[in-house]
Structure formats: structure tokens, C-alpha cells
Amino acid sequence: MNTGAVPNVQSIMRLSLAATLALVGCAAFGQRADSDHMRSGAPAISRADRTFVRKAAQGGLAEVELGNLAVNRGSSAYVKQFGQRMVDDHSRVNDQLKELAGNKGITLPADIGAENRAVKARLSRLHGAAFDAAYIRDMKEDHRKDIMEFRMESNGGRDRDIRAFARKSLPTLQEHYRMASAMSRRRELRAHRRMESGRM
């Protein structure tokens, strides 16, 4: 009886040792995976922060493309100048955002997105004064929304660096909104003057 029990005990010990080694291996693998994930920065980034970064990237790309469109299609000097300002400023901000996203492990979209493509397609069909009016209107509304979103992120974002980016970008967006508003008022004043002249 005793001699028959020895192999059973040894088998149990071998199985126990194998199970222990397997658990240790799994734990070590899990720790390595968690460590790699932490180094990528992914766990520190909330879904809301990621959404903000990706949307800001698409918006920035769109501002550059629409700015180039204004430079080529705008009929007034101030619309062309504003378009070039959009290209210059948003190209710089886009580079900053690309570096930030790389540090945080966030993959940025490669294009401007369906909504922005629709805006670009609509503006591409316009010429002269009609283009100017539509572009100014779109820029004013777009920057109004951008200011709201960047202000919300700068105040409520969870990631410190993304909050800092939003806060740093706000003055540029606010300046763009003031410029677009001034262009809108200029066009309204010119239209009013033409109307008054027609009545005389």
C-alpha cells in the first residue's frame, strides 16, 4: 500500500510545481504587458480627451484646406489674407498637436472627416462674392464652436498636457473669431451702403 502511494504523491507534487510555474509565467507576462501599456501612455488618457484630440486634429486639417481654398477662390483681399492666416496658424497648431498625440500614444485621423469634406465641397462650388460670404460665415461659426470645445477641455480635461494644449490654443482661436466677425461686419456695412445708395 505504501509503495503504491509514493508515485501518487510525487505526481501530485510535479503537477503542483507545474501549475505554480505556469501561474508565475502568466503573472510575469501580464506585468510586462501592463508595463508596456503604461509606457505607451494609453491608460492615462480618457476617452473624452482622445475624442477631443482627434476632433481637434480633423478641424485643424480642415482649416488649412479651407484656408488654401480662400486664398485661391476669395474675391476680396481681406478674405485671401484671412485664408493665408488660417493656413499659417493652424499648420503650426497641427504640428504641436501631432507631437502631443505621439507622446500620448493617440493615433490621429489622416483626413478632415465627412462633415468637413461636405463644407469644403460646398465652398468649392462657389466663386467670387458668394464664396467670400459663405466662407466668412462658416469661419465665424466654426471658430465659435471651437472656442467652446477648447475652453471645456482646458477646464475639464483629465490629461494635464492636453488641457495645456487647449489652453494655449484658445487665444489663437479667439483672434480668428474676432477677425471673422470683423469681416462679417464689413460685408454687412458694405451691403447696407449699397442698399442706401440704391434708394437715393
C-alpha positions, 0 to 999 in steps of 0.5 A, spaced: 500 500 500 505 504 501 509 503 495 503 504 491 502 511 494 509 514 493 508 515 485 501 518 487 504 523 491 510 525 487 505 526 481 501 530 485 507 534 487 510 535 479 503 537 477 503 542 483 510 545 481 507 545 474 501 549 475 505 554 480 510 555 474 505 556 469 501 561 474 508 565 475 509 565 467 502 568 466 503 573 472 510 575 469 507 576 462 501 580 464 506 585 468 510 586 462 504 587 458 501 592 463 508 595 463 508 596 456 501 599 456 503 604 461 509 606 457 505 607 451 501 612 455 494 609 453 491 608 460 492 615 462 488 618 457 480 618 457 476 617 452 473 624 452 480 627 451 482 622 445 475 624 442 477 631 443 484 630 440 482 627 434 476 632 433 481 637 434 486 634 429 480 633 423 478 641 424 485 643 424 486 639 417 480 642 415 482 649 416 488 649 412 484 646 406 479 651 407 484 656 408 488 654 401 481 654 398 480 662 400 486 664 398 485 661 391 477 662 390 476 669 395 474 675 391 476 680 396 483 681 399 481 681 406 478 674 405 485 671 401 489 674 407 484 671 412 485 664 408 493 665 408 492 666 416 488 660 417 493 656 413 499 659 417 496 658 424 493 652 424 499 648 420 503 650 426 497 648 431 497 641 427 504 640 428 504 641 436 498 637 436 501 631 432 507 631 437 502 631 443 498 625 440 505 621 439 507 622 446 500 620 448 500 614 444 493 617 440 493 615 433 490 621 429 485 621 423 489 622 416 483 626 413 478 632 415 472 627 416 465 627 412 462 633 415 468 637 413 469 634 406 461 636 405 463 644 407 469 644 403 465 641 397 460 646 398 465 652 398 468 649 392 462 650 388 462 657 389 466 663 386 467 670 387 462 674 392 458 668 394 464 664 396 467 670 400 460 670 404 459 663 405 466 662 407 466 668 412 460 665 415 462 658 416 469 661 419 465 665 424 461 659 426 466 654 426 471 658 430 465 659 435 464 652 436 471 651 437 472 656 442 467 652 446 470 645 445 477 648 447 475 652 453 471 645 456 477 641 455 482 646 458 477 646 464 475 639 464 480 635 461 483 629 465 490 629 461 494 635 464 498 636 457 492 636 453 488 641 457 495 645 456 494 644 449 487 647 449 489 652 453 494 655 449 490 654 443 484 658 445 487 665 444 489 663 437 482 661 436 479 667 439 483 672 434 480 668 428 473 669 431 474 676 432 477 677 425 471 673 422 466 677 425 470 683 423 469 681 416 462 679 417 461 686 419 464 689 413 460 685 408 454 687 412 456 695 412 458 694 405 451 691 403 447 696 407 451 702 403 449 699 397 442 698 399 442 706 401 445 708 395 440 704 391 434 708 394 437 715 393 
